[in-house]
Amino acid sequence: MLRGLATMAMVGVLGACQVVPKSSGPVAPPPPEAPPETVGPGLPTDTDRHRVALLVPQTGANADVGAAIANATTMALLDSRTERVRITTYDTALGAAAAARQAVADGNKLILGPLLSEDVAAVAPVARGAKVPVISFSNDTGVAGNGVFIMGYVPGQSVERVVAFARGKGHQRFGALVPKNVYGDRSAAAFRSAVSKAGGTLVAVESYDRSAAALTGAARRIANAGAIDAVLIADSGGNAVRAVPLIKGAGSAQILGTELWNTDASLGSNPAMRGSWFASVSDGLYGQLASKYRTRFGRTPYRLASLGYDSVLLTVRIARDWKPGTNFPVNRLLAADGFGGIDGIFRFNDRGIAIRALEVSEVGAGGFRVVDPAPTKW
C-alpha cells in the first residue's frame, strides 16, 4: 500500500529511441562499394528494464487528458525511483489498434491504457494475440476480461457504497434519477441490486434524456412517487443542482450522489445540495499529487491522472519479481491483498475489474467532508 508520496528523484523517463555509435579499433576502411551500416526499426535493445507501453491520446479532442495521464506516469517513475521500468507513449488518436501493433512490435510486454472503451475494444485483440495484458483506464466493465483489466471508477461501486451507508443511517425507501445513457443504465442496475442487498425498499427509478424539461419532469415524478426517504441522482453535479430543489420541495428526502460529484467543489454553494452524500475514491493523497503536478508542469491535472500514476506503482511492484524480456505475470494482478496508490487500495476481481475502497462524503457550504472513511485494508 502506498503510505505517501516518495521524494522526487531524477530517474525514470519516458522511453525514447536512441542510437549509440559503435566504436572499434583501427581497421582497414571498407571498399568504396560496401553499403553503409543501417539501424533496424523499433526500440534499442534493453535487457535490464521492462518495456511498458502507455496508450493515450496525444492529439485530438482528448489530448489534454492524455497528456495529464502521461505526465503522471513520469511522476510515478520519478517518485518510485525505479530503474527497472521503461515506458514508451503511443498516440491512440491516430488509431488505437495501430498504436497497439506498434507497441507489440517494439517489444513491450504490458500495455497501460487506453482511455476510451472503444479504444480498449480495438486494442484488446492485438494485445491478446501477442499475450500482452492490458491495464486500461476505462470504467466500462463490458470491455474487461480475457487479458484486459480496467482501473476506471465503476459507477456501480459508488452506488452500492452510498446506498449501504444511507441504509445504515436508517433510510429505508429509495428512489433514483438516472440519465438515458450507458452510465445511467449501469447505475440503475447497480442501484436496484444495492437496495435489495442493503435490505431497503425500491420505490421508483426515473430516467430522462439530456434536456432540461426531461430532467425536470423526472424529478417531479420522483417527488410525487410516494414516501421516499433517499433519492440517488446518478448524474453530474450540475444536473443534480437542477433536480434537488424539486425533490426537496415535496419532502425531506436524503440526496445521494455518485463519484461524478467528486470533482465539483462548487456544489456546496447551492443550499439545497448541502447535506447530500456521495461515494468516491479518497482525495487525500490526490491533493498532494495535484500540488506536485502543478509545480512541475504549471497546470492543474485532470482527476484521471491518478490512474496513470497508480498504474505505474502497480507495475513497479510486480516488476520486482518479473524478469525483463519475459511475459508479464498476469496472475500477479489477481493478488488477494491488491494494490495501493493515490486513489487508495484496490484489487482486481476475476473479471479484470478494479474493486475499490471508497469513502462517503457530505456536501457542505465550505466543500466536502468525509463522513465515512474508505477502508485501508481488505
N, C-alpha and C positions, 0 to 999 in steps of 0.2 A: 504494500500500500504506500502511496505517496504521502509522506509526512510533511512535506513543504517543498518549496522550490529551491533547487540547488543553486549555488553561486555560479554565475555565468562564466564560462571559460572559453577561450578562443580555440575550440576544436570542433570538428564535425561540420562540414559544409555540404551544401547540395552538390551532388555529383556532377562533374563536367568532364568532357573528353580532353585528354592531354596526351600529346605525343612527345616522348623523351628521346632526343637524338642519341643514336648509338655511338660508342667510341671504340676504337680499335688501335692496335699497334701499327707501326709503319709497314705497309704492304704496297705491292706494285699497283698502280692505278688500273682500273678495268679497261678493256679495249674500248675504243670510242663507240663501237656499235652496241655495247651492252646497255640494256634498258635500265633506267633508274629504279631504285628500290621504292616500292609502293607500300602504303599503310592500309591495312584491311579496314572494313567498316565496323561500326559498333564501338563499345567502350573498351578502354585498355584492360588488359588482364589484371585482376586484383584478387590475390589468393588469401589476403588477410582480413578482408571485410566482406560483410554480407551485402549483396546488391538488392536494394529495395526500390521499387518504382512508386512514385506518387502521381496519381492520375487526377488532375483537377483542371477546371477551365482557366486558361491563362489569357484568353482573348474572348471577345463576345460579351453578352449581357451579364454573365456571371463571373467575369474576370476578377472583380474586386473580392468576391467571396473566395475564389480560388487562390488569389494572392495572399489573403489572410491565413488560409489554411497552410499554404506553403511556408509562409513566414513563421508560423507557429511550429512547424516541424523543424525548421532551422533552430529555433529557440530551444526545442526539446533536445536536439543533438548537443547543443552547447551546454545546456543545464545538466544533462546526464553525463557529460564528459566522456562519451563513448568514442572509441576508435575502431569499433567493430562493425559499424553500420554505415553504408554509403547510400544516400538517397538521390535518385535522379527524377526530375519532374517532367511529365509528358502532358501536353495540352489536349484535353478531351474535346474542346470546342472545335478542333479540326477533324474530329471523328474519334469517338471513344474506342471503337473496335481497332482502328488503325493505331491508336496510341498503345493499346494493349499488345498488339502484334509486335510493335517496335520494342516495347518493354521486355517482352519474352525473348525476342531476337537478341537483345542486349545482355541477356543472361540474368535478369532479375528473377529472384526466387519467391518474392512476395509482392503483392500489389496493395497499396494503401489508396483508398478511393475506389471508384469515382464518387461524385457527389449526388448526381441525379439518378433516380431509379431507372429511367430509360437507358442511361449510360451503363449502369450496372448490368442490365439485361444484355447489352451489346458486348460488354467486356467478358462476361461470365463464360461463354463457350470457348473463347480464345484462351482464357486462363486455365479453364478446366482441361482443355486438350494438352496443355503444357504442364499440367499438375502443379500449377501455381495458385495458391489460395488468394482470395480477395477479401480485404477488410474494408468495407465500404463505409462512407459517411451518410448513406441514405437511411431513412427511417421507414422505408417501405418493406414490410415483412414479407410481401409477396415475392421479392427477389432473393430472399435469404435461403440458404441451404445448398447442399451439393458443392461445397467448396467456397461458398460466398457467405461472409459474416457481415452483419450490419451493426454499426455503432451509433446510428442516429437515435434521437429521442422518440421512442414509440409512444404515440398518444394514449394507447390503451393502458400503459403502465401508470401514467399520470392520472388517468380517470379512476383506475382501481384504487390508487393510493388516497386520493382526496375523498372518494366515496366511503372508503373504510374509515377514514378519520372522522367524517361527518356522522357516520353511523355510530361510532364510538362516543360521540358527543350527544347522542340521544335523538338524532334526526331519523325519522322512520319512513316518510313518504317522499319519494323522489320523482322529479321531472327533469327533462333535458331539452335544450335548444341546440340543434346541430345543423350546419350548412349542408347543402346538397352537393357534396363532392366526396372524393375518396377519404379525406381526413374526417369529414363528418360521418360517413358511413361506418368507418372503423371505430370512431369514438362512440357512436351509438351502440354498436355491438358490444364494445367493452363496457359501456355503461349498464346495459341490461345484465350482463354477466356479473359485474361488480355489485350491483344492487342485490341480486339474488344471493351471491356469495356472502355478502355482509348481513343478510337476513332482513333487508329492507323491503319496502313495497314500491313497485314501479307503477306510477300513476299515468304518466304521459311522456312521449317523446315527440317533439315537433321539429320538422325540418323546413328549410327555407332556401330560396336561391339568393344570389348576392345583390338583391335590390333592397332599398330602404323600406319600401312598402311590404315586401315579403317578410323581412325581419320583424317589422312592427306587428304584422298580423300574427306571426308565430308566437311572439312574446305575449300578445293579448290572449291567445288561445291557452298558453301555459298558465297565465294568471287566472283564467277562468275555468281551469280543468278540475278544480276541487281543492281539497285541503292538502296542498303540497308544502312541505316544510324545508325542502332543499332542492335548488334548481341548478343543474350544471349547464354552463354555456361553453360549448366546445368550439370556440372561435377566438379571434383576436381580441385584444383589449378594447380596441376602438369600437367593434360591434357590440361588445358586452356593455360598454357605456351607453349605447343607444337602447339596449333592451332592458337593462336593470330597472330604470325608473318605472317602466310599465309593469314589470313583475312585482316590484315592491309596492306599487300603488294599490295593488289588490290584496296585500297581506304583508307578512314579515318573513318571507322565505329566506333561508340562508343561501347565499350565492356561492357557487363553486366554479372554478375555472381549471384550465389545463396549463401545460408548460408554455403555451404560447404567450402567457401573460408575463413570463419571467423577464422579458426584455423591455417591458413598458412601465417604467418607473412613474409615469405621469398618471397612472390610474387613480392614485390617492387624491388627486386634485378634484375628482368628482365625488361629492359627499355620498352619493348613493352606492358607490363602489366600496366604501370603507367597511371593513369587517368581512369582506369576501375572502374565501380561502382558495388556494390553488397549490398543486403539487408540481415540483420540478427538481432538476438536479441542484445540488448545493452551489451557491455562488461565492462561498468563502474564498477558495483558492483562485477562482477565476478573477476576482478583483485584483489579486497580486499579478496574475498573468497579464491582464489588460494594462496595468500600470507599467510593467516592464516592456510590453509591446509598444506602448505609446512613446516611451523613452527611446526605444531602439529604432522604430520605424516612423515616428512622427504622426501617427494617426491612431484612432480607436479601432480595435479589431472587430470583426463580426463575431457574434457569440459562438458560431460554429467552429471558430478557430481552435477551440479547446479540443475538438475531436481530432484534429491533426496532431496536436501536442500529445494527447493521450495515446494515440495510435503508435507514436514513436516510443513512448515509455513502455508500452506493451512489447514492441519489437525488441527493444534493448534488453528487457528482462529475459525474453526467450532466447536471445542471441548468446547469452552466457553459455548455453549448452548446445548450441547449434553450430555445426561445423561449416565454415564458409565453403560455398560451392555445391553443397548438398541441398536436397529439397527441404523446404520449410516444414518443421514438425507440427503438422496441423493439430494433432491430438493435444498439444500443449495449450491450445486455445480453449479447451474444454476443462481446464483446471478447476476443481471444485471451489478453491479459495478465491478464484477470479483475479482481478487486477484492480489497481488503484490509479487515480490520476486527478487532474484538475476538477473533473466533474464528480469526484467521489468514487466509491467502489462499484464494480460491475463485473458480471461474468456472462459468458455465452451459454445459452441452452443448446440442446442437441439439434435445434433447427437453425442455429447460427445467429440468433437474435440476442443482442446485449440486454441483459436484465439488470436494471439499475436500482441502486438505493436512492430513494427520493425523499426530500423534505417537504413539509407543508408550511406555506407562508400565508400571512394575513395582510391584506391591503390596508394601509393606514395613511393618514394625511401626510406623513413625512417619508413615505416609502413602504417597503415590505418588512415585516417582522416574522422571523421563524417561530412557529408555534408548535411544531413537532419535528425535531431534527432528523436527518437521514441516519440510518444505521451505519455504523463504522466497521462492521464485520458481518459475515454471513452466518 
